[in-house]
């Protein structure tokens, strides 16, 4: 036993600060990777792959040659299979990594202007809720939504409650789709959004809610949904949907989120971009 503790102490002495840092970084990467796929179909697939990895040495020890051969060949092509199977999750992870460093900034610097936009949006949402008019409003942030914007009709109009309500009037050309707000402008309407692949979402939620969750999974956009059937106001952020908002509660949470993102430390590229925008006028 004494020899054991001596070896343990000697091992601890050889551990450097860089080794500890290495362990922490790798642990964090594995943790974030797991959080990225939790409660998705990819989580079940990962469990299946881990089961195969565990079975391979067991099959070899038990001399189950045929099973060992099949499992070994499965793992051989496993890397390519993982890339194909986890394509949505890999894409989401890469988009998440690139948000702060490589995307344009679409967050209003002027707090007063930002609060005015939120006030107009929440007023429109309240009226749409009362009339049970379905609506899907996206507030763009650091992640650019150019590909989504291109699927709709460009408006580039100042945000106003009246215009938002008019866009979602039933049987009008732009009502069946998402309206995207960039800074203080309604940039596009009638846009098509990717649907979420999360199977754990309630079956009571329709396509509008699934589209709203889908875009919030793939970007840092804030998604406001008004149910056509019930008039319930919902908010999707980072793939999570919360429901039953009032006008005041929605306004408070939107302003709080936008202010917190506005105050985040900017990268060097973002600071240069803001500086250029100020020079241009």
Secondary structure, DSSP 8 states (H G I E B T S, - for coil): -HHHHHHHHHHHHT--HHHHHHHHHHHHHHHHHHHHHTTSHHHHHHHHHHHHHHHHHHHHHTT-HHHHHHHHHHHHTHHHHHHHHTHHHHHHHHHHHHHHHHS---S-S-HHHHHHHHHHHHHHHHHHHHTT--EEEEE--SS--HHHHTTSEEEEEE--HHHHHHHTSTTSTTSSSEEEEETTEEEEEEE-------TTS-TT--HHHHHHHHHHHHSS-EEEEE-TTT--EEEEETTEEE----HHHHHHHHHHHHHHHHTS---HHHHHHHHHHHHH-
